[in-house]
Amino acid sequence: MTTRPLSPSAITAWLECSWYLTQRQLAPLAATPLEPGSLAELVADKGLAHEAECLAAFEQAGHTVLAVPERLPSETLAEHAARARPLLQRTDIDVLYQFPLVSGGIQGIADFLVRPTRQSSLQSGDPPPTWEPYDAKLARTAAKAGHVLQLCFYAEALEELLGRPVENIHLWLGSGIIQSLPLKDYAPYWRRLRTRLTANLEHLDPTPAPAPCSHCQFCEYEPTCIARWRDDDSLVFVADLSSSDTVRLGAANVPTLADLAARTEPVEGLDARRLTRLHDQAALQLAARSHPDQPPPVKALDPSLDPVAGHGYDLLPSPDPGDLFFDLEGHPFYSAELGLFFLFGLLARDPGEHLGESWAYDPRWAHDPGEEAATAQALVHFFATRRASHPGYHVYHYNHTERSALAAMVQDTPAAPIFAELCATGLFVDLLTLAKNAFVVGVESYSLKSLEKLPGYRRNAGIERGAGAVLDYDAYMQDHDPAHLDAIAHYNEDDVRATLALRDWLVAHRPPDQLWREPVLEPYESDPERSSLEAALLNAAPGTAEHLLGL
């Protein structure tokens, strides 16, 4: 069978989704440009900007850089690579930019080929230079597996062309760090992978169904997969279903959401309580399909059956006039080196309203890392001093991001111990954890936008997803039009008002015999001996008994 040439990025996608490679070979899609104004286009643009910064850094360091002539419209990539090949013999060039490489049915373009430092003084008549591949990546802390594999391919192709081994491969990370790796440590894995890849290409099987993975958000086949899952009534739409749950249910001949909703018999490998939770989840989602315009159906979890599930209301304190609702907006690619939380949105009762029923939105902006740090520290101090006038108040948020992000922003500052004390004494209340341990809800996702349907909250027109806030802020970074900030603020205000609406719904549906959580918790007293034991346990391999004991 004739197969399409593969790119290193396609192989990386195959590592996450074997179905991707089958579709790419058997049902290729015509190449389409990235959707204008999409998050994918933004990430691609940030990647190109980082690559340009790396190119400029080579030039500023005094290296002689040559950009490979562009591919002609009439050329295949293999023909382009053949035309570029003589450039590898040049002894007057330190860096080759955008060099095409083809080997064994795989083709790609290396960001940079760089002569090792020890060869920088080559003279005419010396042996031709060797080269080492560099790739510019937005990852900030360490190389990802797919990135390393791409470089292994470039190194292998260079060895074929030059007849000499490549010693090292290099990643220029978004943080500015150049991570250099010895090829000998990774080449054996690359060779085994190529053998497996060749076998897969020789026996492509179009029958297995695709499964969701982290590559979906970047994949050209995502609409095809979603349509197939809908047609199949796939289990992928069951909220909080894990991949291991899916495997066990498939082995028990429970392939669809409707089948799971009807399942009452045990499933091998699934705890009875887990199966009951999944059965109820599927049944409620199935019921919700009949009434899409109504709030989703809900089933309270039995607190007697599990030490965690069913005890969500143990986390709910009594409402207080000083309560705040908090949500962050951030740009993960503010720069190649840094992300930025640019909006700290708060909702509080309007002090000018005597009845206390009106709520005022307070957007706090930060437009650079210095402002972000200052705003975060000021917010922590604001939270702490507010307890003097409202000793029983709490800060409500949805999911852990607000707490964990604030912790990172104030780390190693005078605000850090204050923030730790606020956390230890229970100031912050995560409504996601509370809701998921109080109810099963007939929704496909336990996102805020799904659970806000319970109180019937309706959003204002405008930005529909968090990615839209990122795109608007990136646009503001370019043109400084305040209309972008207005759109983001409206979106963020919807988030905090939806959090308030969900909190009030949870209060209204609280069991009559349920006690309120204490407004201020006793802080956890640290024990150095216990802390060191926990750290040792957590350092054990994930999934082991030791690791689980440390959690």
Number of C-alpha atoms within 10 A of each C-alpha: 8 7 11 12 16 18 17 20 15 17 21 17 21 18 17 16 18 18 21 23 22 20 17 17 17 13 11 13 11 7 7 7 7 13 10 9 12 14 17 16 15 18 14 14 12 19 19 15 16 23 22 13 16 21 20 13 12 17 14 10 8 9 17 13 19 16 12 17 12 11 15 10 6 8 11 11 18 18 15 20 20 13 15 17 16 9 13 19 13 13 20 15 18 23 24 23 18 18 25 24 24 25 17 12 12 18 21 23 18 21 19 25 25 23 20 16 8 7 14 15 11 15 11 10 7 9 10 15 20 21 26 20 25 25 23 25 23 25 18 15 13 16 19 11 11 18 19 20 20 23 26 25 26 28 26 21 21 23 15 12 14 16 10 13 16 22 14 19 25 23 24 22 23 25 17 19 13 16 14 13 16 12 20 14 10 16 18 12 13 19 14 10 15 15 11 11 16 12 11 14 15 11 10 16 13 13 8 9 11 19 19 15 11 10 16 18 12 11 14 18 17 16 11 11 19 18 11 14 19 12 9 13 16 19 25 21 18 24 19 13 15 11 14 11 18 19 14 16 22 14 12 14 12 19 19 20 23 17 18 23 20 13 19 12 9 12 18 11 13 14 11 14 12 11 20 17 16 22 21 22 27 30 22 21 25 19 14 19 13 9 11 9 10 12 19 22 18 18 13 16 19 13 15 10 11 12 8 12 22 21 22 19 23 16 19 24 20 14 15 13 14 19 20 21 25 26 24 21 22 18 20 14 18 20 15 21 17 14 14 19 24 23 23 22 21 23 23 21 19 15 14 10 11 9 9 13 10 12 16 15 20 14 19 16 17 19 14 13 16 9 15 21 20 13 21 22 23 14 17 20 15 11 19 17 12 16 15 10 9 13 15 19 23 27 19 23 25 24 18 14 13 18 20 10 14 19 20 12 19 22 16 10 11 11 19 18 14 17 23 14 14 20 17 16 16 19 23 20 21 19 23 20 17 22 25 17 22 25 21 24 27 27 24 17 14 19 13 16 18 15 23 24 18 19 17 16 18 12 17 11 10 11 19 12 10 15 16 18 22 22 20 21 26 17 15 15 13 9 10 12 13 11 11 18 18 12 18 24 23 17 22 25 24 21 26 24 24 24 27 25 19 24 22 14 15 20 15 10 11 15 11 7 6 11 14 14 14 15 18 16 13 10 13 10 7 8 9 9 8 10 12 11 13 16 13 13 19 17 12 15 11 11 9 11 11 16 17 13 12 15 9
